């Protein structure tokens, strides 16, 4: 593996975000899909399933959380069915996820509210989802976008790193990147930005030594913060 040192970022083309995302769509085709979108394609697309899967993914690799979610949803398909399991059984199903004990209690608490207050279905309401213990903007937005096609932006570490590396936005945290993207990114791309940039960030625009030499959008990327690349 050879590495290259970045000496200057001049003469870059302006960002054409539609063209960039089209190129990225083609470039990521050989790689696994982002876990939430993979689950949706497999038929696990209810808001409760998507929110539960996102909770499992927190501080856990996609590959691990995906398998844990599949184990869980093969056993139960609704909040009321989850309530038939003991906390020990739920924990065993998701035991390879980080913080699995806390997540088991969190899933059980959300299932209890869904069954008791909303007839076994979570309402597609962002503020309501954010009121649930442990649910932040990333999971609320991603679940709503995937399950109900509601245009909201979900920013994880990959979306944050890539869009700032492009110079498309300049923000210090994922939360501030989400706000910046809401101001700049055309609404038709709000859901796709996560679907596309998660695998792009994992396999091409990586955290260290990004694969700039084979990047499909290099001519429009300012390579902010990149000192060496492959």
ABEGO torsion letter per residue (X at the ends): XBBBBBABABGBBBBBAAAAAAAAAAAAAABBBBAAAAAAAAGBABAAAAAAAAAAABGBBAAAAAAAAAAAAAABABAAAAAABBAAAAAAAAAABBGAAAAAAAAAAAAAAAAAAAGGBBBBBAAAAAABBGBBAAAAAAAAAAAAGBBBBBBBAAAAAAAAAAGABBBABAAAAAAAAAAABBAAAAAAAAAAAAAAAAAABBABGBBAAABAAAAABAGBGBABBX
